[in-house]
Amino acid sequence: MIIGHKGTSAYAPENTIASVKRAIEMGLKFIEIDVQLTKDKKVVVIHDYLLDRTTEGSGWVKEHTFEEIKQFSAGSWFSDEYAAEKVPALEEILEILPKDVMLNIEVKNIARERSDIEERILGIIGDYGVKEQILISSFDHTSLLKLRKLDENIKLGMLIYSYWVNPWEMIEKSEIKPYSINPAIEYLDEAFVLEGHKRGYKIFPYTVNTKKEYEYCMQINADGVFSDYPDLREKE
């Protein structure tokens, strides 16, 4: 299974409606996006804490209101074709999400600035009735633990970028009770996948952008891969 990273970020500007639509059109059944809060507490779909790389704006997302951010193109950096794309709210993505497509919402959090983003995300997916289609992930495991305490049944994914000592002990002591472990491809090996499966977790490595890496992941029975290329299987 291929999970569209930031929609389909190789073929459309990442984390935009166009990127998600392109992933759906290309037949993906699992799509990942990133979210964080604006100054006025809107859950918006954008990866970086700064606006500079993927919009015409500048400065921190958290220091701009949603209406201010909506004034900036979120696609002109990619190509003129996408100049009209804006940073979407989470609700705008859920409005176009087909019933048979899963959505991985990655929470971006600055540890020293705790917020109520977790409650807001759960409220939005509750309003749209899509809880069964949602996996919420984060590198911020404190945020994941908060989500678990708020909702015993929501699917959670633990993002990790390292090869931990005693990873399974750490995961189980965390009380997060994740649905999946999402490791960096650099730190994935067969032993990790085997032990993860033995303990009942899905294993979704990121970011797998070559056919060689994809075939390796399939060989060791990873459950799916995050990729910028929905057509990764066909790539040379």
C-alpha positions as CSV (number, residue, x, y, z in Angstrom):
1,M,0.0,0.0,0.0
2,I,1.2,3.5,-0.9
3,I,0.2,6.4,1.4
4,G,0.3,9.7,-0.4
5,H,2.8,12.0,1.4
6,K,1.3,15.5,1.8
7,G,-1.2,14.4,-0.9
8,T,0.8,13.7,-3.9
9,S,3.7,16.1,-3.4
10,A,5.7,15.1,-6.4
11,Y,2.9,16.1,-8.8
12,A,1.1,19.0,-7.1
13,P,2.0,21.5,-4.4
14,E,2.1,19.7,-1.1
15,N,-0.8,19.8,1.4
16,T,-3.2,21.6,-0.9
17,I,-6.6,20.6,-2.2
18,A,-5.1,20.0,-5.6
19,S,-2.5,17.6,-4.1
20,V,-5.1,15.6,-2.3
21,K,-7.4,15.5,-5.3
22,R,-4.6,14.3,-7.5
23,A,-3.9,11.5,-5.1
24,I,-7.5,10.4,-5.1
25,E,-7.6,10.6,-8.9
26,M,-4.5,8.4,-9.0
27,G,-6.3,5.7,-7.0
28,L,-4.7,6.0,-3.6
29,K,-6.7,4.7,-0.7
30,F,-4.6,6.3,2.0
31,I,-3.4,9.9,2.1
32,E,-1.3,11.9,4.6
33,I,-1.5,15.6,5.4
34,D,0.1,17.8,8.1
35,V,-1.8,20.2,10.4
36,Q,-1.1,23.0,12.8
37,L,-2.9,25.9,14.4
38,T,-3.2,29.5,13.2
39,K,-3.2,32.5,15.5
40,D,-7.0,32.3,15.6
41,K,-6.9,28.6,16.4
42,K,-7.9,27.3,13.0
43,V,-6.6,23.8,12.1
44,V,-4.8,24.4,8.8
45,V,-3.0,22.0,6.4
46,I,0.6,22.9,6.1
47,H,3.9,21.2,7.0
48,D,6.4,23.9,8.0
49,Y,6.0,26.1,11.0
50,L,7.0,29.0,8.7
51,L,5.0,30.1,5.7
52,D,8.0,31.0,3.6
53,R,8.8,27.7,1.8
54,T,5.4,26.7,0.5
55,T,3.5,30.0,0.3
56,E,4.0,33.6,-0.8
57,G,3.7,34.6,2.8
58,S,6.4,34.9,5.4
59,G,6.7,34.3,9.1
60,W,5.2,31.8,11.6
61,V,1.9,30.1,10.8
62,K,0.9,30.6,14.5
63,E,1.3,34.3,14.2
64,H,-1.1,34.7,11.3
65,T,-4.9,34.4,11.3
66,F,-6.5,32.0,8.8
67,E,-7.9,34.9,6.8
68,E,-4.4,36.4,6.5
69,I,-2.9,33.1,5.4
70,K,-5.7,32.7,2.8
71,Q,-4.3,35.7,1.0
72,F,-1.2,33.9,0.1
73,S,-0.8,31.5,-2.8
74,A,0.2,28.0,-1.7
75,G,1.0,26.7,-5.2
76,S,2.8,29.3,-7.2
77,W,6.2,28.1,-5.8
78,F,5.4,24.7,-7.4
79,S,4.2,26.1,-10.8
80,D,2.1,28.8,-12.3
81,E,-0.7,26.2,-12.9
82,Y,-1.3,26.1,-9.2
83,A,-1.1,29.8,-8.4
84,A,-4.7,29.8,-7.2
85,E,-4.1,27.2,-4.5
86,K,-4.4,28.3,-0.9
87,V,-3.6,26.7,2.5
88,P,-6.7,24.7,3.3
89,A,-8.4,24.2,6.6
90,L,-8.8,20.6,7.7
91,E,-12.5,20.8,7.0
92,E,-11.8,21.5,3.3
93,I,-9.9,18.3,3.0
94,L,-12.6,16.2,4.8
95,E,-15.2,17.7,2.4
96,I,-13.5,16.0,-0.6
97,L,-12.4,12.8,1.2
98,P,-14.1,9.8,-0.4
99,K,-15.7,7.3,2.0
100,D,-13.2,4.5,0.9
101,V,-10.1,6.6,1.5
102,M,-8.1,6.7,4.8
103,L,-6.6,10.0,5.9
104,N,-3.4,10.3,8.1
105,I,-3.4,13.6,9.9
106,E,0.1,14.4,11.2
107,V,0.0,16.9,14.1
108,K,2.7,19.5,14.1
109,N,3.3,20.8,17.6
110,I,5.9,23.0,19.2
111,A,6.6,21.4,22.6
112,R,7.0,24.6,24.5
113,E,3.7,26.0,23.3
114,R,1.1,23.4,24.1
115,S,-2.4,24.1,22.7
116,D,-5.8,22.5,22.3
117,I,-5.1,21.3,18.7
118,E,-5.9,17.7,19.8
119,E,-9.4,18.6,21.0
120,R,-10.0,20.6,17.8
121,I,-9.0,17.8,15.5
122,L,-11.1,15.3,17.3
123,G,-14.1,17.8,17.2
124,I,-13.7,18.3,13.5
125,I,-13.5,14.6,12.5
126,G,-16.4,14.0,14.9
127,D,-18.5,16.7,13.1
128,Y,-17.7,15.1,9.7
129,G,-18.4,11.5,10.9
130,V,-15.1,10.2,9.5
131,K,-13.4,8.8,12.6
132,E,-13.1,5.3,11.2
133,Q,-11.2,6.7,8.2
134,I,-8.6,8.7,10.3
135,L,-5.1,7.9,11.6
136,I,-3.6,10.7,13.7
137,S,0.2,10.6,13.9
138,S,2.9,12.8,15.3
139,F,6.6,13.0,16.4
140,D,5.2,14.6,19.5
141,H,4.3,11.6,21.6
142,T,3.0,13.8,24.4
143,S,0.4,15.0,21.9
144,L,-0.4,11.4,21.0
145,L,-0.9,10.5,24.7
146,K,-3.2,13.4,25.1
147,L,-5.2,12.2,22.1
148,R,-5.4,8.7,23.6
149,K,-6.7,10.0,26.9
150,L,-9.3,12.0,25.0
151,D,-10.4,9.1,22.8
152,E,-9.7,5.5,23.7
153,N,-10.5,4.3,20.1
154,I,-8.9,6.8,17.8
155,K,-6.2,5.2,15.6
156,L,-2.8,6.7,16.4
157,G,0.5,6.5,14.7
158,M,3.9,7.0,16.4
159,L,6.4,8.7,14.1
160,I,10.0,7.9,15.0
161,Y,13.3,9.0,13.6
162,S,16.0,7.0,15.3
163,Y,16.8,3.4,16.2
164,W,15.7,3.2,19.8
165,V,17.2,1.1,22.5
166,N,14.3,-1.2,23.7
167,P,11.8,0.5,21.4
168,W,8.9,-1.9,22.2
169,E,9.3,-1.4,25.9
170,M,9.2,2.4,25.4
171,I,6.2,2.2,23.2
172,E,4.2,0.0,25.5
173,K,5.1,1.9,28.6
174,S,4.0,5.2,26.9
175,E,0.3,4.1,27.2
176,I,-0.3,5.6,23.8
177,K,-1.6,2.2,22.4
178,P,-0.7,3.1,18.8
179,Y,-2.3,1.5,15.8
180,S,0.9,1.9,13.8
181,I,4.6,2.7,14.2
182,N,5.8,4.9,11.4
183,P,9.7,4.8,11.3
184,A,12.1,6.5,9.0
185,I,13.1,4.2,6.2
186,E,16.8,4.7,7.2
187,Y,16.0,2.8,10.5
188,L,13.8,0.1,9.2
189,D,14.9,-3.5,9.1
190,E,13.1,-6.9,9.0
191,A,13.6,-7.5,12.7
192,F,11.7,-4.3,13.5
193,V,8.8,-5.3,11.2
194,L,8.6,-8.8,12.6
195,E,8.5,-7.7,16.2
196,G,6.0,-4.9,15.4
197,H,3.7,-7.4,13.8
198,K,4.1,-9.8,16.7
199,R,2.9,-7.1,19.0
200,G,0.0,-6.2,16.8
201,Y,1.2,-2.9,15.2
202,K,1.1,-1.8,11.6
203,I,4.4,-0.6,10.2
204,F,4.4,2.3,7.8
205,P,7.9,3.6,7.0
206,Y,8.5,7.1,5.5
207,T,9.5,8.6,3.1
208,V,10.0,5.9,0.4
209,N,10.7,7.5,-2.9
210,T,12.6,5.0,-4.9
211,K,11.4,1.7,-6.3
212,K,14.4,-0.1,-4.7
213,E,13.3,1.1,-1.3
214,Y,9.7,0.2,-2.0
215,E,10.6,-3.3,-3.0
216,Y,12.7,-3.7,0.1
217,C,9.8,-2.6,2.3
218,M,7.5,-5.1,0.6
219,Q,10.1,-7.8,0.9
220,I,10.2,-7.4,4.7
221,N,6.4,-7.1,4.9
222,A,5.9,-3.5,5.8
223,D,2.2,-2.7,5.8
224,G,2.5,0.3,3.6
225,V,4.9,3.2,2.8
226,F,4.6,7.0,2.8
227,S,5.7,8.3,-0.6
228,D,5.6,11.4,-2.7
229,Y,4.9,9.2,-5.7
230,P,1.5,7.5,-5.9
231,D,2.9,5.7,-9.0
232,L,5.9,4.4,-7.1
233,R,5.3,0.8,-8.1
234,E,5.6,1.7,-11.8
235,K,8.7,3.9,-11.5
236,E,11.9,2.8,-13.2
